[in-house]
Amino acid sequence: MTTYILLVNWTDQGIRDVKNTLDRVKSFRKTAQAMGITVDALKWTLGSHDLVVTVDAPDDETVTRLGMALGQLGNVRTTTMRAFGEDEMARILKGLP
């Protein structure tokens, strides 16, 4: 599994319906699970992003599908980043000259 970080911002629609954010998160977790994705952490945040989510997904295509499915609902916009753990970074560094 590969780790990804999703930076999430509410759209105008999403903030108007903010009282349902907990229900939307439950639905997000179910959708992710159905795609074979594990939601590791989900935090509401202050600052330039409204939520930060860490997931483990089988591949880039699957996490992209999750982001698109989320975006289709119209409540949020996402930016997705690939994350590397210590073991992965050690392998990357071994390839340096």
DALINMO-V782326 format. One record per residue. N is the residue number from 1. RES is the residue in one letter. PHI is phi in whole degrees, -180 to 180 (999 if undefined). PSI is psi as a letter, one per 30 degrees, with the letter a starting at -180 (* if undefined). OMEGA is omega in degrees with one decimal (none if undefined). Layout:
((N,RES,PHI,PSI,OMEGA) (N,RES,PHI,PSI,OMEGA))
This chain:
((1,M,999,k,-179.4) (2,T,-112,k,-179.5) (3,T,-94,k,177.8) (4,Y,-133,k,174.5) (5,I,-114,k,177.2) (6,L,-106,k,173.4) (7,L,-96,k,-168.5) (8,V,-120,k,174.1) (9,N,-128,k,176.5) (10,W,-70,k,169.7) (11,T,-85,l,174.9) (12,D,-58,e,178.2) (13,Q,-62,e,-177.6) (14,G,-65,e,-179.5) (15,I,-74,e,176.4) (16,R,-62,e,-177.7) (17,D,-109,h,-173.9) (18,V,-61,f,-179.6) (19,K,-62,f,179.6) (20,N,-100,g,-175.7) (21,T,-60,e,179.6) (22,L,-67,e,176.2) (23,D,-66,e,179.4) (24,R,-65,e,177.9) (25,V,-65,e,177.1) (26,K,-59,e,179.1) (27,S,-65,e,177.6) (28,F,-59,e,179.9) (29,R,-61,e,178.8) (30,K,-65,e,178.7) (31,T,-63,e,179.3) (32,A,-61,e,-179.0) (33,Q,-61,e,179.3) (34,A,-63,f,179.0) (35,M,-91,g,-178.9) (36,G,84,g,-179.4) (37,I,-107,k,176.8) (38,T,-103,k,175.1) (39,V,-87,j,-178.4) (40,D,-81,e,-178.7) (41,A,-147,k,176.3) (42,L,-143,j,-176.6) (43,K,-131,k,170.2) (44,W,-82,k,-171.5) (45,T,-132,l,170.7) (46,L,-98,l,177.0) (47,G,111,b,-172.1) (48,S,-78,f,177.7) (49,H,-130,k,-177.9) (50,D,-86,e,176.1) (51,L,-143,l,171.0) (52,V,-128,k,-176.0) (53,V,-126,k,174.4) (54,T,-113,k,-179.6) (55,V,-131,l,169.7) (56,D,-113,k,-177.3) (57,A,-128,l,-178.9) (58,P,-67,f,-176.8) (59,D,-168,l,-179.1) (60,D,-60,e,-177.3) (61,E,-62,e,-177.4) (62,T,-69,e,179.4) (63,V,-69,e,174.9) (64,T,-65,e,177.5) (65,R,-60,e,178.8) (66,L,-62,e,178.5) (67,G,-61,e,178.5) (68,M,-67,e,178.6) (69,A,-61,e,178.5) (70,L,-65,e,-179.9) (71,G,-63,e,179.8) (72,Q,-61,f,-178.8) (73,L,-74,f,173.2) (74,G,86,g,-177.4) (75,N,-91,f,-176.5) (76,V,-144,l,168.6) (77,R,-122,k,-175.9) (78,T,-126,l,166.5) (79,T,-124,k,-175.9) (80,T,-113,k,179.0) (81,M,-124,k,173.4) (82,R,-79,k,-179.7) (83,A,-117,k,-179.4) (84,F,-121,k,175.4) (85,G,-84,l,-177.5) (86,E,-62,e,179.8) (87,D,-62,e,178.8) (88,E,-64,e,-179.7) (89,M,-65,e,177.7) (90,A,-61,e,178.0) (91,R,-65,e,178.3) (92,I,-62,e,-177.7) (93,L,-66,e,177.9) (94,K,-62,f,-179.4) (95,G,-83,f,178.8) (96,L,-76,k,178.1) (97,P,-71,*,none))
